[in-house]
Amino acid sequence: MSMVAPRRFLPSTSLLAAFEAAARTGSITTAAKELDLTQSAVSRQIKALEEQLGVTLFVREKQTIRLTLAGDSYAREIREALRRISSASLNLKANPLGGTLNLAILPTFGTRWLAPRLGRFLRLHPGITINLVTRLSPFDFRLDLIDAAIHFGLGHWPGADLTFLMKEETVPACSPDFLSRQPITGPEDLLDAPLLHLATRPDAWEKWFASQGIKAEGVHGMLFDQFATAAQAATAGLGVGLLPRFLIREELERGDLVTVGPAMESAERYFLAVPFERAAYPPLVAFRNWITEEARASAEQADSPLAKGAHLSA
């Protein structure tokens, strides 16, 4: 359990604001104008802060000031803390009866699956504001202003509870034009095709070949940091991508991409990761219930024979 810091280590906001303004502008005069205070008042506040902390924050040279090494480090921390306080206050003012949900998303999952559905959630919960930020890998919730995160993995995240959302099937897919130039009649043909790789899943193609009983070591090709760019490259005819079926559904339905091999179910799953201490936060409870139902409905749609048949190509 965390402990509240002793009051002697919690300077008043006015002292911190005066210090931050002077540190950022490098001038007592400019800081005083920004805060609508006199120069002497700002000087007194900075001196009071130094006495409270027992640390010299500025080197004073004639009419100028310069941060000490300790002052520079402290200024960075205080600037971020004041930003967080300001952000929290603005969010509360904008949504006094609702709340703000800061959600970390995986880029392609967020843009292709989650974003088109978010309107439904916001219509059901008009008092809640959702902020989306991109995170490609797990992080420490204690060090970030994130309430929850979309996680793709094996179901483990230190300090967080995971709610299952959905499985994932990946399929080899390419453009019809590419297929006309390089016919693929079976999995073995892909050994000679230019393959598109994802940086976060460097062994995905090896796993797919193994699932087909084919030994493939050191397969090479273009490397991408996101599924979206890999899908665009496949659509442009640059090669064959091993892509999550549900993330390229529109391309498959339009015929921009065609599948050229069997699907493989990933060992990993999609989860909603929630830090234990935020589990009862009302906006998060509402979002967790909603996204779980959306994921269930999406999985049922993807598993229907009609949907699977629409995606497969000869």
C-alpha positions as CSV (number, residue, x, y, z in Angstrom):
1,M,0.0,0.0,0.0
2,S,1.4,3.4,-1.0
3,M,2.0,6.0,1.7
4,V,1.1,9.7,1.5
5,A,4.3,11.8,1.4
6,P,5.0,13.9,4.5
7,R,3.7,17.5,4.2
8,R,7.2,18.9,4.3
9,F,7.8,17.3,0.9
10,L,4.5,18.7,-0.6
11,P,5.2,22.3,-1.4
12,S,2.2,24.5,-2.2
13,T,1.0,24.8,-5.8
14,S,1.8,28.5,-5.8
15,L,5.5,27.9,-4.9
16,L,5.8,25.2,-7.6
17,A,4.1,27.4,-10.2
18,A,6.5,30.2,-9.6
19,F,9.5,27.9,-9.8
20,E,8.2,26.2,-13.0
21,A,7.6,29.5,-14.7
22,A,11.0,30.9,-13.8
23,A,12.7,27.6,-14.8
24,R,10.9,27.5,-18.2
25,T,11.4,31.2,-19.1
26,G,14.8,31.6,-17.4
27,S,13.6,34.9,-16.1
28,I,12.1,36.1,-12.8
29,T,10.6,39.1,-14.7
30,T,9.0,37.0,-17.4
31,A,7.7,34.6,-14.8
32,A,6.2,37.4,-12.8
33,K,4.4,38.8,-15.8
34,E,3.0,35.3,-16.7
35,L,1.7,34.8,-13.2
36,D,0.5,38.4,-12.7
37,L,2.8,38.8,-9.7
38,T,5.6,41.2,-8.7
39,Q,9.2,40.2,-9.3
40,S,9.8,40.3,-5.6
41,A,6.9,38.0,-4.9
42,V,8.2,35.4,-7.4
43,S,11.7,35.6,-5.9
44,R,10.3,35.1,-2.4
45,Q,8.3,32.0,-3.5
46,I,11.3,30.4,-5.1
47,K,13.4,31.2,-2.0
48,A,10.7,29.7,0.2
49,L,10.7,26.5,-2.0
50,E,14.4,26.2,-1.8
51,E,14.3,26.5,2.0
52,Q,11.5,24.0,2.3
53,L,13.4,21.5,0.1
54,G,16.9,22.3,1.5
55,V,18.2,22.4,-2.1
56,T,19.5,25.3,-4.2
57,L,17.4,25.4,-7.4
58,F,18.9,28.4,-9.1
59,V,22.3,30.0,-9.5
60,R,21.8,33.8,-9.3
61,E,24.2,35.9,-11.3
62,K,23.7,39.6,-11.2
63,Q,20.3,40.1,-13.0
64,T,20.0,36.6,-14.3
65,I,19.2,33.1,-13.0
66,R,20.4,29.7,-14.1
67,L,19.1,26.3,-13.0
68,T,21.4,24.1,-11.0
69,L,21.6,20.5,-12.1
70,A,19.2,19.5,-9.2
71,G,16.9,22.4,-10.2
72,D,16.8,21.3,-13.9
73,S,15.9,17.7,-12.9
74,Y,13.3,18.9,-10.4
75,A,11.8,21.4,-13.0
76,R,11.1,18.5,-15.5
77,E,9.3,16.5,-12.8
78,I,7.3,19.5,-11.6
79,R,6.3,20.6,-15.1
80,E,4.8,17.1,-15.8
81,A,3.0,17.1,-12.4
82,L,1.5,20.5,-13.0
83,R,0.4,19.4,-16.4
84,R,-1.3,16.3,-14.9
85,I,-3.1,18.5,-12.3
86,S,-4.3,20.9,-15.1
87,S,-5.5,18.0,-17.3
88,A,-7.4,16.4,-14.5
89,S,-9.1,19.6,-13.6
90,L,-10.1,20.3,-17.2
91,N,-11.5,16.8,-17.6
92,L,-13.5,17.1,-14.4
93,K,-14.9,20.5,-15.5
94,A,-15.8,19.1,-18.9
95,N,-17.4,16.0,-17.4
96,P,-18.6,16.7,-13.9
97,L,-21.1,13.8,-14.0
98,G,-19.0,11.4,-16.2
99,G,-15.3,10.8,-16.3
100,T,-12.4,10.4,-18.6
101,L,-11.0,7.1,-19.7
102,N,-7.4,7.0,-20.9
103,L,-7.0,3.9,-23.1
104,A,-3.8,2.5,-24.6
105,I,-4.4,0.8,-27.9
106,L,-2.5,-1.3,-30.4
107,P,-2.4,0.9,-33.6
108,T,-4.1,-1.3,-36.2
109,F,-6.6,-2.8,-33.7
110,G,-7.5,0.7,-32.5
111,T,-8.0,2.2,-36.0
112,R,-9.6,-0.8,-37.7
113,W,-11.6,-2.5,-35.1
114,L,-12.2,-0.2,-32.1
115,A,-12.5,3.3,-33.5
116,P,-15.4,2.4,-35.9
117,R,-17.3,1.0,-32.9
118,L,-16.6,3.7,-30.3
119,G,-19.5,5.9,-31.4
120,R,-21.9,3.3,-30.0
121,F,-20.2,3.4,-26.6
122,L,-20.2,7.2,-26.5
123,R,-23.9,7.3,-27.4
124,L,-24.6,4.9,-24.5
125,H,-22.4,6.9,-22.1
126,P,-22.5,10.6,-23.2
127,G,-20.8,11.8,-20.0
128,I,-17.6,9.8,-20.6
129,T,-14.7,11.1,-22.6
130,I,-12.2,8.6,-24.1
131,N,-8.6,9.5,-24.9
132,L,-6.7,7.1,-27.0
133,V,-2.9,6.7,-27.0
134,T,-0.8,4.1,-28.9
135,R,1.3,1.6,-27.0
136,L,3.0,-1.3,-28.8
137,S,4.1,-3.3,-25.7
138,P,3.1,-3.7,-22.1
139,F,4.1,-0.9,-19.7
140,D,4.0,-0.1,-16.0
141,F,0.6,1.3,-15.2
142,R,2.0,2.9,-12.1
143,L,4.2,5.2,-14.2
144,D,1.7,6.2,-16.8
145,L,-1.7,8.0,-16.8
146,I,-3.4,5.1,-18.5
147,D,-6.6,3.5,-17.1
148,A,-6.6,0.4,-19.3
149,A,-4.9,-1.1,-22.3
150,I,-5.6,-3.4,-25.2
151,H,-3.2,-6.2,-24.9
152,F,-2.3,-9.0,-27.4
153,G,-0.4,-11.8,-25.7
154,L,-0.5,-14.9,-23.5
155,G,-2.7,-13.5,-20.8
156,H,-0.2,-12.0,-18.4
157,W,0.5,-8.4,-17.4
158,P,2.1,-7.7,-14.0
159,G,-0.2,-5.5,-11.8
160,A,-3.2,-5.8,-14.0
161,D,-6.3,-7.9,-14.4
162,L,-7.0,-9.2,-17.9
163,T,-10.4,-9.6,-19.5
164,F,-10.5,-11.9,-22.6
165,L,-11.8,-10.2,-25.7
166,M,-11.1,-12.4,-28.7
167,K,-8.9,-14.9,-30.5
168,E,-7.0,-14.2,-33.7
169,E,-6.7,-16.0,-37.0
170,T,-3.9,-15.0,-39.4
171,V,-4.1,-15.7,-43.1
172,P,-1.6,-15.4,-46.0
173,A,-3.0,-12.7,-48.2
174,C,-1.9,-10.8,-51.3
175,S,-3.4,-8.7,-54.1
176,P,-5.1,-10.4,-57.1
177,D,-2.5,-8.7,-59.3
178,F,0.4,-10.2,-57.4
179,L,-1.3,-13.6,-57.6
180,S,-1.6,-13.3,-61.4
181,R,2.1,-12.6,-61.6
182,Q,3.2,-15.3,-59.2
183,P,0.6,-18.2,-59.0
184,I,0.3,-19.9,-55.6
185,T,-1.4,-23.3,-55.6
186,G,-0.2,-24.6,-52.3
187,P,1.6,-23.6,-49.1
188,E,5.0,-24.8,-50.5
189,D,4.7,-22.1,-53.2
190,L,5.0,-19.4,-50.6
191,L,8.6,-20.4,-49.9
192,D,9.5,-18.8,-53.2
193,A,7.3,-15.7,-52.8
194,P,8.3,-12.3,-51.3
195,L,6.9,-12.4,-47.7
196,L,6.0,-9.4,-45.6
197,H,7.0,-9.6,-42.0
198,L,5.9,-7.7,-38.8
199,A,8.7,-6.5,-36.5
200,T,6.8,-7.5,-33.4
201,R,6.2,-11.0,-34.7
202,P,9.5,-12.0,-36.4
203,D,8.8,-15.7,-36.4
204,A,5.2,-15.6,-37.5
205,W,5.9,-17.0,-40.9
206,E,8.0,-19.9,-39.5
207,K,5.1,-20.8,-37.2
208,W,2.7,-20.7,-40.1
209,F,4.9,-23.0,-42.3
210,A,5.3,-25.4,-39.3
211,S,1.5,-25.5,-38.9
212,Q,1.5,-26.8,-42.6
213,G,4.1,-29.4,-41.9
214,I,6.8,-27.4,-43.9
215,K,10.2,-26.7,-42.6
216,A,11.2,-23.1,-43.2
217,E,14.1,-21.5,-41.5
218,G,15.3,-17.9,-42.0
219,V,12.6,-16.8,-44.4
220,H,13.2,-13.2,-45.3
221,G,11.3,-10.2,-46.8
222,M,10.2,-6.7,-46.2
223,L,9.8,-5.7,-42.5
224,F,7.0,-3.5,-41.2
225,D,6.3,-2.1,-37.7
226,Q,2.5,-2.2,-38.0
227,F,-0.1,-4.4,-39.6
228,A,-1.7,-1.5,-41.4
229,T,1.4,-0.8,-43.4
230,A,1.9,-4.5,-44.1
231,A,-1.7,-4.7,-45.4
232,Q,-1.2,-1.7,-47.6
233,A,2.0,-3.2,-49.0
234,A,0.2,-6.5,-49.7
235,T,-2.6,-4.6,-51.4
236,A,0.0,-2.8,-53.5
237,G,1.3,-6.1,-54.8
238,L,4.6,-6.1,-52.9
239,G,4.3,-9.6,-51.5
240,V,2.2,-11.9,-49.3
241,G,1.4,-10.8,-45.8
242,L,0.4,-13.0,-42.8
243,L,-2.4,-10.8,-41.5
244,P,-5.2,-11.1,-38.9
245,R,-8.4,-11.9,-40.8
246,F,-10.6,-9.6,-38.8
247,L,-8.3,-6.6,-39.4
248,I,-8.3,-7.0,-43.2
249,R,-12.0,-7.9,-43.5
250,E,-12.8,-4.8,-45.7
251,E,-9.9,-5.5,-48.1
252,L,-11.0,-9.1,-48.4
253,E,-14.7,-8.2,-49.0
254,R,-13.7,-5.6,-51.7
255,G,-11.4,-8.1,-53.4
256,D,-8.3,-5.9,-52.8
257,L,-6.8,-8.8,-51.0
258,V,-7.3,-12.6,-51.5
259,T,-6.2,-15.4,-49.2
260,V,-3.7,-17.8,-50.6
261,G,-3.4,-20.4,-47.8
262,P,-5.0,-21.9,-44.7
263,A,-5.6,-19.8,-41.7
264,M,-3.6,-20.3,-38.5
265,E,-5.0,-19.5,-35.0
266,S,-2.5,-17.5,-33.0
267,A,-1.5,-18.7,-29.6
268,E,-1.9,-15.2,-28.2
269,R,-5.2,-13.5,-27.5
270,Y,-6.6,-10.0,-27.3
271,F,-7.3,-8.8,-23.7
272,L,-8.4,-5.6,-21.9
273,A,-5.7,-5.0,-19.3
274,V,-6.9,-3.1,-16.2
275,P,-4.7,-2.1,-13.2
276,F,-6.1,-3.6,-10.0
277,E,-6.5,-0.3,-8.3
278,R,-8.7,1.1,-11.2
279,A,-11.0,-1.9,-11.5
280,A,-14.0,-0.2,-9.8
281,Y,-13.6,3.1,-11.7
282,P,-17.2,3.7,-13.2
283,P,-16.2,4.7,-16.7
284,L,-13.8,1.7,-16.9
285,V,-16.5,-0.7,-15.7
286,A,-18.9,0.6,-18.4
287,F,-16.2,0.3,-21.0
288,R,-15.2,-3.2,-20.0
289,N,-18.7,-4.4,-20.2
290,W,-19.3,-2.8,-23.5
291,I,-16.1,-3.9,-25.3
292,T,-16.6,-7.5,-24.0
293,E,-20.0,-7.6,-25.6
294,E,-18.7,-6.0,-28.8
295,A,-15.9,-8.5,-29.1
296,R,-18.3,-11.4,-28.5
297,A,-20.6,-10.2,-31.3
298,S,-17.6,-9.6,-33.6
299,A,-16.3,-13.1,-33.0
300,E,-19.7,-14.6,-33.7
301,Q,-19.9,-12.7,-37.0
302,A,-16.4,-13.8,-38.0
303,D,-17.1,-17.4,-37.2
304,S,-20.2,-17.6,-39.4
305,P,-19.9,-19.8,-42.5
306,L,-21.0,-16.9,-44.7
307,A,-18.3,-14.6,-43.4
308,K,-15.6,-17.2,-43.7
309,G,-16.7,-18.1,-47.2
310,A,-16.6,-14.5,-48.3
311,H,-12.9,-14.3,-47.4
312,L,-11.5,-17.4,-48.9
313,S,-10.2,-17.5,-52.4
314,A,-9.3,-20.3,-54.7
